[in-house]
Every structure is written in C-alpha cells, then in structure tokens.
C-alpha cells in the first residue's frame, strides 16, 4: 500500500517538474501572441510564438463579398527580420487602395487579442500638402509662362488688327479723294451721254457700267416720287441730267442681290446707307398696272407676249464674245416684274433673285441671300421642294411655268376684257406656301381656260404646255419665241390681206 502511494507521489512530482520545464522553455523562447487564423501545426491554444525583437499585431481591412461590405480581422506575430516590425506597424500611415489599418503590441502575451484597429478612408492621390515644394514651384512657373504667352498673343492680335484697319482706312480715304478729284474735273462722266447710251456701251456680262462711272451716279440723282414699294426696297421715279430714270433703293441687308446688276451706287445719308439700282424709266409702268388700265386686241396680245418671250429667251441664253453674257434665270417672273415700253413691247425687271450659269465650271451662281420669289407664281417643284438646286435647267423650267401664268393674264384681258390674277378664287390675296402647294401640287389645279378660247388655239396650247406639272415637258423660251413670232407674222399677213380687200371695189 505504502509502495503504491509512493509511486503515485513520484508520478505527480514528475509531471509537475515536466510542466515547469516546458513552461520555462516557453518563457525563454519569447512572446506569445493571439493568432487568427493561425499557421497550420504551429499554434498552441490559438497562439503563435513571436521571434526575438518582434511584436504581436492586429490588422483590419474593408472587403466586399457578394456585394456586401465586411471587415476582415487578422491577428498574429510579426516577422523578426531587421526593421520589419517598425515598417509593418507604421503601414497604416501609407494610403491604400483598400482601406487598411494595423496595431502592434508587445507588453504581454496575447496582448493583441480583442484589439480592433480603426482605419481612415483616404484618397490614393497625394494632396497638395504631400507634393514636394520643388514640384509646386515648377507648377507655378508653368502657369505663369502660359499666362504670359496668352497676354503676348492677345497684344500681338490687337496690334495686327489695328494696323490692318488703319491701312484699309487709309486706302479707302485715298480712293475717295481720287474719285472726288476726278468727279470735279469731269473725267468720269461724259456730259453729253444719256444713261441709255452708257448702258449700251456695257459689255453685256451683267456687271453693268464701269465701276468709276457707277460710283458717281447717285450724287447726281434727284428723286421725284415713289412709284412702288415691296418687301425688299422701294422704286422711285428720278431725274438724272434731265432724263427720267427709275431708281430702286434696297435695304442695306439686301446688298447681295443689289450688287450684281446694271448701274449701281451706294449713297450715305448720314444715319443709314442707301443702295441704288438705276435703270431706264418706262412711263407705262408694270404689265400688271398696264393690264388694269387697258384692254387689248390680238395684235397687242401677241406683241406683249412675244416681247416677253424674247426677253426670257435672251436671258436664258449664254452669248459668247466681247459683248457676250452668261445664261441667267430670273426666278421671279410675274406681271409686276415686267415693264411696258412706249411702243407696247415689254422688258423684264427686278433681277434680284436671278441666278447665273457659269459654263466654265458647270455651276449655278445663286445669290447668297434669303429672299424668296412670289408664291402665287412659283412652280410646283419649288412649292414641294423637289427642285434640283444645282441644275440650271430646273430654274429655266420654273421661269417658263411663271411665264405661262403671265400669258394667261394677258389672254384673259384680251378675250374677256377682265383682269384677273392666277388662282384668285382659290387662295387668299397673300397666300402661304401651304395654300399654294395644296392647289398647285396636291389638287393639280391650273387657271381656268374659258370655252370660247378653244382648246385648239395656239396661244392656249402654249400656256398649257408652259405650266405643265412635268418640268421636262414645258416649252423652252426659244420655242415659245418662235411660235409666237410665227403667229404674229400670220396675223400681220391676214390683216394686210383684209386691208387690201377693203381697198378693192
């Protein structure tokens, strides 16, 4: 019994001594830290043994799992290489792409257990306070250099613009002085020539009189009375060297159309600029007014219609040579833009919308303005905007449609004795594009032909073919000119035969 108790006591002492021995070895090895997660096979009771001169740590970082933000905590021992502890324990001072923080301790075993570091969310882009001073100075110098460059460029631009303006101003003043001197000496305008004679000396190209002659006419014009007014200007009867002339004064904004034709000049009145277009004056006025005051017989009708066709054919035809002219389309043919001469023949007026065909480049020179023609006389392809703006033939075909309407007005005044304008019973006095498009394009209505005219009448056929809905099917101005000329010859021959019959007993 005593032997068994002695053996039990010896076994207890042995275990106690072994535990104390192990404890002493553990204390002599170093600091024990709480670890989570721990290295496999190297942890004792969720602890790890820190190397000499090392510390325990607790770290935290923010991560996303399945779209949720969670905090990941890690505990353990820091490595024992030289400088590693200090470096890693201050890692939270450096901005991280993923917010991270770390805390270290070595004051007791498992000192890091339960420690939760706090991190700060900071941008990874260095702030101004972190930029070295030498870089700040370089940045300031760059900004100053850029600012100085802009200032210098602006000053150079102002100086250049001022020099150009002063040179242009000086040249214009010198030019005005030369013109004034030449005008005083009577060099520019021959005293014994009329406006018609000077226009006859023009090249016929559409550029009008020589520039120096044009520039002195406005000062010698005396306006007598206003004889017409439109949206883009006003027409006056005027006196020039005792001769009656017509002067159209344009709005300043319409210089694009004013600058291209016949004799023209600019006259300053002090508060505004007047643009003068000077042409021959015709006492009978426009064909519209002439139709209102007079009735015609067939001879008058053919004279008027044939002269309009001749003018339109001349306008549409390109003439080569020293007295040549380009092909021109009027684009605003109507009875108010046709003037009646003293002998009863007509001429075309108001070419402010005209376009010129340049045969050398096969291009159409359209005036750069926003003006539009008279909607009542517009062709169907113009109303529905299907016209080819780059085809000169399209503009000529549009002129022939308008000519057909003018021919109808003249024929109506001749056959019926009543004046009328196209579509007067179908659209308002000032129709819109939609009004005219509905009648001309959608309903395909044309002015009514009275039965007494006869569908087989040549003039009726001419006007109906001119206002055809198919532009390519319309007669040309030259074809109309020849047809009406033949009719005029037949009428004169018939009248001559009747006169001879009346003389014979």
SULHUBEL-V224569 format. One record per pair of residues at least 24 apart in sequence whose ideal C-beta (glycine too) atoms are under 8 Angstrom apart, sorted by sequence separation. I is the first residue (numbers start at 1). GAP is how many residues later the second one is. D is the distance in whole Angstrom. If there is no record, write none. Layout:
BEGIN
I	GAP	D
I	GAP	D
END
This chain:
BEGIN
30	24	7
31	24	8
33	24	8
54	24	5
188	24	5
189	24	6
221	24	7
223	24	7
250	24	8
251	24	8
330	24	5
331	24	6
377	24	8
378	24	8
423	24	7
31	25	7
54	25	7
92	25	7
188	25	6
232	25	7
249	25	5
250	25	4
329	25	6
364	25	8
377	25	4
422	25	5
444	25	6
458	25	7
459	25	8
51	26	7
54	26	4
78	26	7
221	26	6
249	26	7
328	26	5
329	26	5
364	26	6
50	27	4
53	27	6
92	27	7
95	27	5
97	27	6
189	27	6
249	27	6
250	27	7
328	27	7
363	27	8
364	27	7
48	28	6
49	28	7
50	28	7
51	28	7
52	28	6
95	28	7
96	28	8
188	28	5
189	28	8
248	28	8
249	28	8
328	28	5
329	28	8
364	28	5
377	28	6
459	28	7
48	29	5
51	29	3
95	29	5
247	29	6
248	29	4
327	29	7
328	29	7
377	29	8
458	29	6
50	30	7
54	30	8
55	30	5
182	30	7
247	30	7
308	30	6
326	30	5
327	30	4
54	31	6
57	31	7
189	31	8
247	31	5
248	31	8
326	31	6
364	31	7
53	32	7
57	32	7
246	32	7
326	32	7
327	32	7
179	33	7
183	33	5
245	33	6
246	33	5
315	33	6
326	33	7
55	34	7
245	34	7
246	34	7
416	34	7
61	35	8
63	35	7
245	35	7
246	35	4
311	35	7
357	35	4
415	35	7
62	36	6
179	36	6
183	36	8
245	36	5
246	36	7
304	36	7
311	36	6
312	36	7
36	37	7
37	37	8
61	37	6
62	37	5
75	37	5
179	37	7
244	37	4
311	37	5
355	37	7
415	37	7
36	38	7
38	38	7
61	38	7
62	38	8
75	38	7
240	38	7
307	38	4
308	38	5
336	38	8
415	38	6
36	39	5
61	39	4
244	39	8
307	39	5
315	39	8
318	39	7
408	39	5
35	40	6
36	40	8
60	40	7
61	40	8
75	40	8
238	40	8
304	40	7
307	40	7
308	40	7
334	40	5
355	40	6
34	41	5
35	41	4
59	41	7
60	41	5
303	41	5
304	41	7
318	41	6
332	41	4
33	42	7
35	42	7
59	42	7
60	42	8
233	42	8
303	42	6
304	42	6
331	42	6
332	42	6
334	42	8
405	42	7
411	42	7
33	43	6
59	43	4
73	43	7
238	43	8
334	43	5
33	44	5
58	44	7
59	44	8
237	44	6
291	44	7
300	44	6
333	44	6
57	45	6
58	45	5
195	45	6
332	45	8
376	45	7
377	45	7
31	46	8
57	46	7
217	46	6
221	46	8
288	46	8
376	46	6
57	47	5
194	47	7
218	47	4
288	47	4
376	47	6
56	48	7
57	48	8
195	48	6
217	48	5
218	48	7
219	48	7
287	48	4
288	48	5
411	48	6
55	49	4
56	49	5
194	49	5
214	49	5
216	49	8
218	49	4
286	49	7
287	49	8
411	49	8
55	50	6
56	50	6
195	50	6
213	50	7
214	50	6
215	50	6
286	50	5
288	50	8
290	50	5
383	50	6
55	51	4
214	51	6
286	51	7
287	51	4
376	51	7
54	52	8
286	52	6
287	52	7
407	52	7
411	52	7
208	53	6
209	53	8
286	53	6
287	53	6
383	53	5
384	53	6
56	54	8
58	54	5
206	54	7
208	54	4
209	54	5
285	54	7
286	54	7
383	54	4
56	55	5
57	55	6
206	55	6
208	55	5
221	55	7
284	55	7
285	55	7
376	55	6
407	55	7
408	55	5
50	56	8
56	56	4
60	56	7
208	56	6
218	56	8
284	56	4
375	56	6
407	56	4
58	57	4
60	57	5
62	57	7
221	57	7
282	57	5
284	57	7
375	57	7
383	57	6
384	57	5
58	58	7
59	58	6
60	58	8
61	58	7
218	58	5
227	58	7
228	58	8
282	58	6
284	58	7
375	58	6
378	58	6
383	58	5
404	58	8
405	58	8
58	59	6
60	59	6
217	59	7
282	59	6
283	59	7
287	59	6
404	59	5
407	59	7
202	60	8
282	60	7
375	60	8
376	60	7
380	60	5
404	60	7
217	61	6
375	61	5
380	61	5
404	61	8
47	62	7
378	62	8
404	62	3
405	62	6
47	63	6
199	63	7
286	63	8
329	63	7
403	63	6
404	63	4
199	64	7
331	64	6
198	65	8
282	65	8
327	65	7
401	65	6
329	66	4
333	66	5
400	66	5
401	66	5
329	67	5
331	67	7
401	67	8
195	68	7
331	68	7
334	68	6
338	68	7
329	69	7
330	69	5
333	69	4
279	70	7
329	70	6
332	70	8
333	70	6
401	70	8
404	70	8
334	71	8
335	71	5
330	72	8
334	72	7
333	73	6
398	73	8
401	73	7
335	74	6
397	74	4
400	74	5
403	74	7
31	75	6
397	75	7
400	75	6
33	76	7
34	76	4
400	76	7
32	77	4
33	77	7
394	77	7
397	77	5
400	77	7
403	77	7
31	78	6
32	78	6
33	78	7
34	78	5
399	78	7
33	79	6
34	79	4
316	80	5
396	80	7
400	80	8
199	81	8
396	81	7
195	83	7
316	83	7
196	84	6
195	85	7
335	86	8
312	87	6
312	88	8
380	89	6
261	90	5
381	90	6
260	91	8
261	91	8
312	91	6
379	92	7
261	93	8
258	94	7
260	94	8
309	94	7
257	95	4
308	95	7
257	96	7
254	98	7
308	98	7
308	99	8
248	102	8
250	102	8
305	102	6
305	105	6
304	106	6
260	107	7
301	109	6
257	110	5
301	110	6
256	111	5
256	112	5
257	112	5
256	113	4
301	113	4
257	114	6
296	114	7
300	114	7
204	115	7
254	115	6
298	116	7
254	117	7
296	117	6
297	117	7
291	118	6
295	118	6
296	118	4
203	119	7
204	119	5
205	119	7
206	119	6
287	119	7
291	119	7
294	119	8
295	119	7
203	120	6
204	120	6
205	120	6
206	120	6
232	120	7
203	121	8
204	121	5
205	121	7
206	122	7
291	122	5
295	122	5
287	123	8
292	127	6
291	128	5
232	139	6
206	150	7
305	154	7
301	158	8
316	160	8
316	161	5
317	161	7
315	162	8
316	162	8
313	163	8
313	164	4
312	165	4
313	165	5
313	167	8
309	168	6
312	168	8
313	168	5
312	169	8
309	171	4
310	171	5
309	172	4
306	175	7
309	175	6
306	178	4
305	179	5
306	179	6
302	182	6
306	182	6
302	185	6
303	185	7
302	186	5
302	189	6
299	192	6
298	193	6
299	193	8
299	196	7
END
